[in-house]
Amino acid sequence: MKCDWVKDNIVFYVYNEQEDDARYEMEQHLSRCPECAAELKTVRKFHATLSQAPVAEPSPNLLAASRMRLQEALETTTQGGFWQRLVFDPGNWMRQMRLAPAMVAAIFIVGFGGGIAVTYNFMGAGRQVLVGANPTPDPSTSPLEASITGIRSITQDPGSNQVNIKYDTVSTKDIQGSLNDQRIQQLLLFAARNNFNSGVRMDAVEKLTQAPNENNVREVLMYSLQNDTNPGVRLKALDGLSGFVRQDVRVRDAVLQALINDTNIGVRMQALHLMEPMKADSTVRTVLTKLGQTDENASIRSQAKAMMAQVPEMD
């Protein structure tokens, strides 16, 4: 990882807007590069200064309109020339100005004011549509019928199966119910697959592991195991699937894929442990044999060989 890339993305790191893998690489670089570490300290100080200023909460209608306009712009924009790159590359400006607080603050103020001005005309044109969209939907309506933009938090009452989920449409909503409640399950499934916050995804997967017998729940757990960028979420998914390795071939194949391909050694070791009861299966034997011979990780090689040594030779 090069210093230029770190300086281009350090603001996203401070605002926790990076994928987990990129964040990990960034932290590794910062730990051994004094210049970039000093840059991080400057950005954090500037962020702390901005955080002390009062923040006006945008209205739900303004937020919805801004998102729609941004999506439309992203879909129709073309690669611009020098001046467009200059305008839309704030990271380059920050590096050139070395994060001079007064100038950077001015840029943010002008940009925010311009965004509001551009959005105002759109709001005027779309006011009737937004007003007619019923901003306070019927509580009996399924949350999946609303336009869910994300899951904010998931909590469970200690000693019970009652779950409280706070989710966003054009504004934040709140719903509470049993883990057996269909609405609760739908939101948990949505959070496990779609939420940008890895902590919320982990909470959702953890709650789903309490009811893994549902086919759609098992599908989401396998999806999380194979696709989630956070190794903690993948470990939670493995825990939820552990009871189905024997009886469900799809689950077994998903765990084998994690054993072979996952980038996290903790996830691979857990997957290898789950294969212990199935080591006599022909597919599992083939994978274990290959891992014992060629895997780059010494612990995986050793464990795979030990497991194969316990399997009687097949005639």
N, C-alpha and C positions, 0 to 999 in steps of 0.2 A: 504494500500500500504506500502511495507517494504522498508527500506533504501537501501538494497542490490539491489532491482529492480531499484530504482531511479538512483543509481550510475552506474548500467549497461546501462541505457538508457539515461543518461543525455547528452551525446554527440549528440544523435538524436534530443533531445529537442533543443539544441543550434542551430543545423543546420536546424531546422524546418522540420524534416523528420518523425514526429509522426502523427498518426491519431488524430482528434480533441478530441475524448473522452479520449484517453491516455494522451494527452497534458493537458487537464483540470485536470485530476487526479494528474498529476505530479505537476501542479501549486498549487493545494490544499495542497499537501504534503510539498512542498518547503516553503509555507507560515507559516508552523507550526514546521518545523524541522531545527534548526540552523545549524546542521552539514551538511545536504544536501544543504542548502542555501550557505554555505561556499564552498562546492564542486562546485556548479554552478558558483560561482564567479570566482573560479580558472579556470574552463573550458572556461568561456567567455574571461578571460584575455589571455589564451593561444590561443583561436580562434582569438582574436584581433591581437595578435602578428603574427600569420600565415597570416592574411588578409593583412598585410603590405607588404608581399613579392610579387613580380610580379608573375602572373599566366600565364603560357603558354596555349593558346587556342588549344585544340586538333583538328585535322583535321576531317571533316565529315566522311571520310573513316575509320579512326582509331576508331572513336566513334561507327560506325556501326559494325565494326568487333569485338570490345570489347563487345558490347551488345550480339551479336550472340554467342560469345564464352562463356560468362557468362551464358546465357540461356542454352547452351548445357551442361555446367558443373553442373548447378543446377539440371538438369533433370537426370543426370547420376551418381551424387555423392552418396556415402553411408556414414553412420555414422562412423566417425573415432574413433581412440583410444585417449589415453592421449595426445600424441604429436600433433595430428591434432587439438584437442580442444585447446591446448595451442597456436598453430600458429594462428588459426582462431578466437580467442577470445580476440580482442584488448582491450575490456572493462576490462577484468581481468588483463591484463598487466598494464593498466593505474591505476587501483586501487592499485596494488602492488607497483608501482613506485611513486604513489601519484602525477602523472602527472608531473614528472620531465621534464622540457621543452626540454633540450638537448637530452635526451634519446627518448622521444616521437617524436621529430622532426626527429631523425635518423630512427626510425621505419617507419614513413610515407615516408621518402625519399627512403629507401630500398624497401618498398612495392610498391611504385609507379614505381621505376626503374624496379623491377621484372615484374610488369604488362606490361610495355612497351616491355620488352624483350620477354615475352611469346607471346604477341600479334604480334610482328614483323614477326615471322615465319608464323603465320596464315595469315597476310596481304600479305606476299609473295605468299602463295599458292592461295589466293583468289583474287589477284590483277586483273586478267582478268575479273572475274565476276563483281567486283565492277566498274572497268573502263567501262565495257559494259553496266552498268545499267543506263546510261544517267543521270548524276548528275544535269543537267539543263533541267527538263522536259518541254514539250510544255505547255505554259500558258493556252491553251484551254482545257487541260486535267483536268478532275474533280479531286479535291484534294483527294477524297476518293479512287482514283485509285493509289495514291502514298502510300508509307508506312509512315503514320502519327504516330509520336511517342508522340505527346502531343500538346496542345494548350497553347501558351505562354501568350497571352493577348487578350482582347476584348474591343474595345472602340467604342463609337457612337458619330457622329458629333452632337453637340447641335442643336435642332430645325429641325432635319431631320431624315430620316430612314436609312441613310448611316452608315454602320458598317464596321470597320476595324478589321481584325482578323490576328494575327501573330501566325503561327503554325510551328511545327518542323517536318521535315522528317529526312533525314540524316543531314540537315542543316535547319536553320530557314527561313521560307518563309512568305510572306505577301500578303494578298488579301483584296480587298475593294469592297463593293457593297451594294445594297439595301437589306433590310430585306426580300424582296420578291424574292431575287436572290436564286436559288436552291442551288448553291455552298455555299453561306453564311449559309443557313438553315442547310445544311449537316454538316458543321463544328460546328455550334452551338449545334446541336444534339449530335455530337461526344463529344464536351467539357462537356456538361451537364452530360453525362453518364460515361465518361472515364477519365477525367483529374484528376491528383493527387492534383492539387492546388484548395483548396476550394473557394478561391477568384475568380478564373476563372470560376469555376462551377456556382457560384452565378451570375457572370456577364452573363454567357450563359443563365441561367434560366430566368434572368430578361429580356433579349432581346426576349426570346421565348414567354414570357407572352404577348408580343405585337402582337403576331399572334397565339393565342391558338386555333383558329378554325380548323387548320390543324390536322388531326387525328394523324399523327406521332408526332407532337408537344405535343398534349394532352397526348399521351402515355408516352413520356419522362417526362413530368411534374408529372404524377402519379408515375413513377419510382423514380424520385427524392424525392417525398414526402415520399415514403415508404422505400427507401434504403439509401439516402444520410446521411453521418455521421455528417454533419454540420447542426445545427438547423436553421441557417440563410438561407441556401439553401432551406430547407424544408418549411420555412415560405414564401419564394418567390414563390415556387411551389404552395402553397395554394392560394396565391393571383391570380396566373394565372388560377387556376381551379375554382375560386369562382363563375364565371358566368355560370358554367355548372352543379352545384349541382342539380338543378331542373330537367334538361332535360336529363342528362346522368347518368344512374344507376351505371355505373362503377366508375364514378367520385364520386358519393355519397358514394359508398362502400369504396373507397380509403380514403375519408375524415373521414368516420366513423372508419376505421381501425387506422388512425392517432389519432383520439380522444381517442380510447381505449388503444392503445399500445405505443404511442410515449413517449419517455423518457423526453422530454422537456415540461415544463408546459406552456410556451408561445405558442408552436405549438398546444398543446391540447386546450388551451383557444380559439385560433383562429379557430380551427376546430369546436369547440362547437358553436361559434358565427355563422359560416357558416351553421350550422344545424338549426338555428332559424326559417327560413322560411319553413322548412320541418318537424317541430316537430309533425305534425299530421300524418305523414307517419308511418305505423305500425312498420317497422324496426327501424326507428329513435326513436319512442316511447319506444320500448323495450330497446334500448341502453340507453336512457336517464333515464328510470326507474331504471335500474341496477346501473348506475353511481350515481344517487341520493341516492341510498341506501347503496352502498358498496365502492365507490371510496375512496382511501386513501387521496386524496387531498381535503381539506375543501372547497376551492373555486370552484372546479369542482362539488362537491356534491351540494353546494348551488345554483350554476347556473343551474344545471340540474333539481333540484327540482323546482326552479322558472319557468323554461320553461314548465315543466309538469303541473304546477298549472294553466297555461294559456290555456291548451288544454282541450276542453270540454270532459266530460266522454262519452265513446262510449257504445252504447247499445249492 
